[in-house]
Amino acid sequence: MIITKIGLRLYFSAHNLAMHVLSGMSDPRGAAMTHSASTAPRGQTQALISASLDSPVLAAAYDRFGVLQFEHGKQLVALLHVARGESVLDIGAGTGRLAAYVAEIVGDDGRVVAVDPLPLRVDMARTRAARQFDAKVGRAEDLSAFRDGSFDVVYLNSVFHWVEDKPRALGEIYRVLRPGGRLGVNCHNPDHPHEVRLLVRQAMIAAQIELAPELGYPSLGISEAQLTEQISTAGFVGVLSEQRTFVDTFPNVEAVVGWASSSTFGNFLNGVSNADRNRVIETLGQLLEVKRGPDGIRLERYLAFATARKPVSSPE
Ligand SMILES: C[S@@+](CC[C@H](N)C(=O)[O-])C[C@H]1O[C@@H](n2cnc3c(N)ncnc32)[C@H](O)[C@@H]1O
């Protein structure tokens, strides 16, 4: 097990951000962010994840908070041995920080294409675009914009737990990889939830929120065993997996909420009224204090990492 310590030194006012995020002011279309979703009743287990809750404030916040995902993205890229001259597809690239890093690795002879379903984040990724780096709106389940065998490497960093139709996505990835091409994925494992997810659930229960606690911080994560099985079933070989643990430090509850809201593109506590939301966050703040150390609030996060390759000769 690898433990990576990431000290998150927030270089902006987490408090101001959280106030925007929490009040729903972030949504230029009005109250869609906090009020329009129907309240999922207790006992509902299917996560409702919407791609229409993103906003300029959330996208800009992710561009800063996403430094946590960037750190383990670099680990994923290292596992894939991405090399100069290679053609790489970053699926669910968000605002493109990791894709821009990979563009430096592949150099002028290589190519990086970043796709993401959220247009605001694609716009931000485009501001990082260079000659060998392009960003487009797209999703894992539909890679029809790309020809068969057109990439050496495809990766999804902190994305697979958002992908609804995973077998379809893996089929598409298999198709666009060249024979011998490599796949890298990391994914939230619901058998081993992040510490913050457990604390949010506790806070929702304590605040008696009318929403099933697991839906306050939704995810379509899968276990490490399911992940490797799905990758093998799609036809990949040489499947390797491991769970990695990360330790993130946050200065206060507002920073935790800002990170959770922007990473879930607005799905964190979606469908909870502003008053209930404030109660959950107040309780969460109290629960988080137990985790405070000299560097801040210290939370462990776990991800299943998997790598695999497309066989050199495809089965008949
Ligand atoms: C936590 S962010 C990770 C962003 C980026 N990979 C990084 O390392 O910072 C999750 C991203 O997954 C994207 N996403 C959600 N569903 C997706 C899908 N079906 N296909 C591709 N990307 C998806 C979201 O739009 C969001 O930008």
The ligand as an ORCA input file, in Angstrom:
! r2SCAN-3c Opt
* xyz 0 1
  C     -13.082     14.487    -10.240
  S     -13.153     15.078    -11.866
  C     -11.579     14.507    -12.494
  C     -11.036     15.431    -13.557
  C      -9.640     15.100    -14.077
  N      -9.571     13.755    -14.606
  C      -8.558     15.329    -13.059
  O      -7.710     14.467    -12.927
  O      -8.534     16.363    -12.424
  C     -14.289     13.950    -12.645
  C     -14.566     14.295    -14.101
  O     -15.263     13.184    -14.702
  C     -16.081     13.712    -15.707
  N     -17.102     12.710    -16.109
  C     -18.265     12.424    -15.501
  N     -18.943     11.485    -16.186
  C     -18.171     11.171    -17.259
  C     -18.326     10.277    -18.368
  N     -19.401      9.493    -18.492
  N     -17.346     10.237    -19.290
  C     -16.241     11.011    -19.154
  N     -16.045     11.876    -18.134
  C     -16.994     11.954    -17.197
  C     -16.664     14.935    -15.052
  O     -17.210     15.811    -15.999
  C     -15.460     15.493    -14.294
  O     -14.777     16.488    -15.015
*
